[in-house]
Amino acid sequence: MVEYLEVGKIVNTQGIKGEVRVMSLTDAPEERYHKGAKLTVFLKDQEPIELTVASHRKHKNFDLLSFEGYPSINDVEVFRDSILMVPKTELSKVNEDEYYYYEIIGLSIYEENGEKLGEVKEILSPGANDVWVIQRQGKADALIPFISSVVKKIDLENQKAYVEIPEGLLDDEN
């Protein structure tokens, strides 16, 4: 069974020439959406359809894509609100100390003293560095910057990461 990862969501059509507006969920849109790239669209209650990208351009906060064999708005209307995915096997290798979001989301986060802080439920990308949203038991979510001075070790095999929380980072500390 092939495992897939989300790379975008088709949120609407764009114009009449078969373009769709995609809210990108990938950190490498140039790699995922280049002409000739293969994407799989998952529609509700239907078999997945493999699409070949015919064109890609940026417009505001969206990626606009067209697909080979789908030249008009009528052809792509059915794709609205569907998810674009790629097989996990097509992911490119990342450098050491780089990770895909799917590898980080769900990790248990421990402070250096061994106390469990919570689990990564989401990753935000506000600018210079990513921010992990840590869901904590009985407390508000914690926001932890993904920087080497805070995230000390990531152990994907055991689904754990170890962090050193600077004083004042967590607003519920006394």
Salt bridges, closest charged atoms under 4 A:
GLU3 OE1 - LYS88 NZ 3.17
GLU19 OE1 - ARG57 NH2 2.85
GLU31 OE2 - ARG32 NH2 3.68
ASP63 OD1 - HIS56 NE2 2.60
ASP63 OD2 - LYS58 NZ 3.42
GLU77 OE2 - ARG80 NH2 2.87
GLU119 OE2 - LYS116 NZ 3.63
ASP141 OD2 - LYS121 NZ 2.68
GLU164 OE1 - LYS152 NZ 3.97
ASP172 OD2 - ARG136 NH2 3.20
ASP172 OD2 - LYS139 NZ 3.74
